[in-house]
Amino acid sequence: MLSEFELIRKYFERAPRQARPGERSARGVALGIGDDAALLRPSAGMELAVSTDLLLEGRHFRAGADPRKLGHKVLAVNLSDMAAMGAAPRWATLAISLPAADEAWLDQFSKGFFALAERFGVELVGGDTTRGPLSLCVTILGEVPAGLALFRAGAGPGDDIWVSGELGGAALGLAKPEFAAAVKRLDEPEPRVELGERLRGIASAAIDVSDGFAQDLGHILERSAVGAIVEYERLPQPADVKRIQDKALQSRLVLSGGDDYELVFTAPQAARAEVTALSSELKLALSRVGSIQVGEPRLLVLDSQGRPMAVAHGFDHFQP
């Protein structure tokens, strides 16, 4: 069986990318895996954005989950946090608790992780391994130009509410595994990193949809001290969700289902043309679904007849 250090060297330690002409070091890494700490060199004029996510077997993914997809997802959920802040992802650390040093599992997990890391230019610079119940924890660091980060606070009365992509697909995949496209959305979310970076200077507030659209939009309302009205019929839904006959289930998936990792953001009405142009350029649907209102932090969702809808609570780590 592999030792801890053999495991790290074989599956997670990689030769650093060669620095390009004019770079002091590749991707700002002065020292990566192999010492007591990494040494990083943030770019001049940048602020660091830092986020951590922990995934536990039985809580965030089923026992026996595909390791390659887990490698993708554990990084993707962190990349989504960078997107919500308007930050460009740069470096990550990875801590893993494993029941055993299963080489076939490690091979697939690391391939899933590094395939996504390469796509977004992320360097793995450290972490930890131990024996125990399966858990995966990534800390990611990104850069954003000073003063241009996106926040949950900042939404103002009259601002439009926008959402990227579609809602409810991941929750459908969890509830009904027979829907292959929905399961793929659950297991291999697509972080909206480029969108987040391009929303700097356009969006007034932003958040990613990890625990459900209504709940996550509620965080913007709370931090911005405003209310909101959303038209349910405007919320973008995958075809499989639209076909659900049980309308109560359908609305729960769309409004309260987690793991979509789309971006919800607000922007002034004057930015509508700019957001529409950005949608076309990125080939990514950006749907205007409601507006920010003066008042207490309360979300009102209206059905096609203009009647208020009940909204279930989203995901909570400390609820059954």
HUNORBEL-V483700 format. One record per helix or strand of 3 or more residues. SS is the DSSP state (A for helix, B for strand). FROM is the first residue (numbers start at 1). TO is the last residue. Records with the same first field share a line. If there is no record, write none. Layout:
SS->FROM-TO, FROM-TO
This chain:
A->4-11, 26-28, 67-85, 103-119, 169-175, 180-187, 193-198, 213-224, 232-234, 239-242, 247-256, 269-282
B->29-31, 46-57, 88-98, 123-131, 135-145, 160-164, 203-208, 227-231, 263-267, 286-293, 299-302
